[in-house]
């Protein structure tokens, strides 16, 4: 059945306008993005099929260009639109935390770091540099690792902190395994970096580990 024949309050676009985007299911959001279905399937039915075949909305959006183009109803144009939408979301989060105090917006900060790091197939280690009022100066990914580790060099972190004239820093890295629980190495490098940065009067405020579904704060666990 065509979506246009549905009751108004059940159509994805009208539902978004009346109840907000958060009220929509993954399939409804994707249907708005796709705009049209294919022969024999309306946009909602196609969206449900695409999400189910990919293992979830996130998995679908993270597909490569070649994978996207193999899906019925998708192609190069849709791949470009997906990449543009994802990048806009990342930039929105970045600009949100850069306008204010990172510590007064912890959820936005975590969402931004999750958007940057969660879907990387390899471990990445970065730093969020801040001024003495804890306003964001810059985020940089400093080290790239294998599927399970990244070599972190304290000297490089200190150099970049001095370059940005940072007064404080939040460390962040992802676990490609999806488990955000800190390892012994994570705890050790946090303490090493804290000691090294103290010598140049830069405070380590936190070390966030990005997993598949959650983020672990070493400060909350008492390691900082």
N, C-alpha and C positions, 0 to 999 in steps of 0.2 A: 504494500500500500504506500502510495506517495505521501511524504511528510506533509505536503500542503493540505491533504485531506484530514489530518489529525486535528483534534481540538486545539485551540490556540494555546492553552496553558500547558500542553504537552510538547509543543514544538520547541526545539532547542533555542532558537534565537529569541522567541518571545519569553521563554522561561528565564533566559539570562537577563533580559531587560526587566522583568518583574521581580525575580528572586535573587539575582546576582550570579556571577560566574561560578562561585563556590557550590551552588546548588546542582550544577550539572555533573553528570557522570563523565568518565573518560571518553566513552563513545560519543556522547552528546557534544563534548568540546571538540573532538576530532571531526565530527560531522559538520560543525560550523566552519571549521578550517577547510574541509574538502569541498563544501558547498553543494556538490552533486554526487550522486551514486553512479552505478554502472548498470548495464542492462540486467534486469531481474533483481536488483538490490537498490534500495534507497540509501541515502548517505549514512543513516544510523546503522542499518544492517551491514553495510560495507565497513563501517568503522569498527563495529563489534568483531567482525571477521578478521580485520587487520590486526587488532589488538590481541585477539585470542591466538592467532597464528604466530605472533611475535613474542608472546609470553608476557605482554603488558604494554602500557602506553610508553613508559620510559624506554623499554627495549626497542620499541618501534622507532621512536624519535632518535635513538642513538645508532641506528643502522647506517651503514656506508651508502654512498650514492648508488653503487651497484645493487646492493640489497634492496634499497628503497624502490628502485626502478623495476625490480622483479615482482613487486606487489601490484595486483590488479587495482586500477584506479589511481595509482601514483606514477610519478615519472620525474624527469629532471627538474621541471618547473616546481613541483611540489617539494622535491629535495631542497632546492634553493630557498623556498619559502620556510621550510622547517628550520634550516640553518640560520636564516635571518631572524626568525622568532626566538630561537634559543639564545642567539647572541644579544638580542634586545633585552631578554630577561636577565642575562648576566650583567649587561651594562646598567640596567635599571637598579639592580641590587648594589652594584659598585657605586653608583652615584648616590644611592640612598645612604650608604654608610660614610661616603666621603663628605656629605653635607653636614654631618653631625658627629657626635661623640660615639666611638665604637663601643664603649662600655655602657652607654645609655641605650644602645640599640643592639643588645647581644644576639637577639633572634635574627635580625637582618644580617649581622656579621656572620653568623653561622650559616644562614641560607646562601650568602654570597660565596663563602668558602666551599660549601657543599656543591654549588653550581660549578665552581671552578675545578674541583678536585675529584668528586665522587666517581665520575665515569671514566677516569683515566685508567688505561689497562696496566700502566706501570706506576710505581711509587714516585710521587713528587713531593718536594719539601719547599715550602715558601714562607715568607715573612710579611706581616702586615705592619708597616712602619707608621708610627704616630708621633705627634708633637707632645709638648709637656701638658697639654690640655686633653690628651688622648683623642685628638682629631686625626683622622686617617690622612697620611701623606701619600702613601703608595703601597700597593701589594706587588711583590715580586716572587716568582717561582725561581728558586736559586739552584736546586739540585734535582736531577732526574735519575731514577734508578731502574733496576730490573723489575720483574714482576713481584718481587718480595722485599726489596730494600733500596735505599738511596744513601750514598755516602755523603755525609754532612760535614763540612769543614768549618769549624768555628771562626777561623781567620776571615773567610769570605763573608760570613754573617756580620762580623764586627765591621768589616770594610764597608758593606752596604749600609749598615746603620749609620756610620759616620758620614757616608756620602749624602744620605738623606737628612742628616742632622736630626736624627730621631732621638726622642727622649724615652720612648717606650716601644715595645714590640710584642706582637702576638705571633707565635710560631704555629705552623699548620702543616700537616701532611696527610696523605690518604693511605689507606690499606686496601690494595686491590683485592684482597681476600674477602672484603666486605665487612669484616669484624673490626670494630673500632677499639677493642680492648688494647691498652698499651702494653708493649713488650718491655723486657728488661732494657733493651737497647734504646727504646724510646725514652724511658725514664732517665737513663744515664746521659744521653745526649742533651736532654733538657737541662739537667743539672750542670753539665759542662758549659753549655751556651749561657746559662744564667751567670755562672762565675766569670766567663770571658767578657760578657757584656757589662757586668758590674764594674770592671776595670775602666770602662769608658763612660760610666754613669748612664747606662741605658737599662731600663727595667724590663724584665721579661714578665708580662702580665698573665700569659697563659700559653699553653701548647694544646691545640685542638687536633684531634685525630678523627679524620672523616672516614666513616664506614659506609656501608650500603644504605642503611636506613637511619643511622644515628651518628652523633658526634660525641666523642668523649673529651672532657676537659680535664687536663692534668692538674690545673689549679683547683678544681672542685674536688679532685681526689687527694689533694693535700701534698702533691709533689712539687709545688712551686710556693 
